[in-house]
Amino acid sequence: MAEPDPRRRRRAQGTLETQVLAALHQAEGPVTAGWVQEHLAADLAYTTVMTVLARLLTKNAVTRSRQGRSFVWMPAADEAGLAALKMHRVLDREEDRRAVLASFITTLPEDDEQLLRELLDRAGED
């Protein structure tokens, strides 16, 4: 059996999104898709970058605004906010949120569990 062509190897799901978000976080403000394309380590077609940005927009991970005849793009949140968004999406896909959260909490290291308790107590006070 022949080896698959390494140029046609599929990327892991989310890899491109992660790379695009990393590029946007490096920017000092809103940037065009062309800017993102130039600042990615991967050699990607402009249309691929646009597809990834559109998917991220659908997931509320980026925002865009019109500037002239094109759009400029920005991350919707900082790194912590994006991680929280991913956690919400995982929970939203599960039928038994209670079981998922219980499993998550029981696997936390003691320091993280204590931090979570403090944050929940503080949130309850607000």
C-alpha positions, -999 to +999 in steps of 0.1 A: +000+000+000+014+034-010+022+060+016-002+090+016+012+122+000+025+143+029+013+175+012-022+162+013-022+153+050-052+168+068-046+192+097-061+184+131-095+200+135-092+234+150-055+238+141-061+265+115-085+283+138-059+283+165-033+297+141-056+324+128-066+334+164-029+335+174-021+358+145-050+381+154-038+383+190-004+394+178-019+422+158-020+456+174-055+463+162-080+453+136-064+436+105-074+424+071-075+388+060-045+395+038-026+406+069-036+374+087-025+353+057+009+370+056+015+364+094+006+327+095+034+302+096+015+280+072+013+288+035-024+291+031-045+304+003-064+337+009-097+318+004-087+294+031-080+322+055-113+338+047-131+304+053-114+301+087-123+337+097-159+331+086-161+300+108-146+319+137-171+346+132-200+321+134-185+308+166-183+343+180-145+340+184-138+370+162-155+402+152-153+421+120-161+456+108-162+472+074-133+494+065-135+507+030-144+479+006-132+451+029-135+438+065-110+441+093-109+414+119-103+412+156-104+385+183-137+387+202-120+382+236-086+377+251-071+342+255-089+335+287-122+346+272-117+323+242-109+294+264-142+301+283-160+302+250-147+268+241-157+254+275-193+267+269-194+251+235-184+217+250-211+220+277-237+231+252-231+199+231-237+176+261-271+164+273-261+160+309-243+192+319-244+182+355-225+150+349-199+169+327-193+195+353-192+170+381-166+150+362-146+181+355-146+192+391-136+158+405-105+158+383-093+192+392-061+195+412-067+207+448-054+242+441-076+247+410-106+233+430-100+259+457-096+287+432-129+277+415-147+277+449-133+312+456-144+325+422-179+310+427-182+325+461-171+359+447-196+356+419-224+348+443-216+380+462-220+402+431 
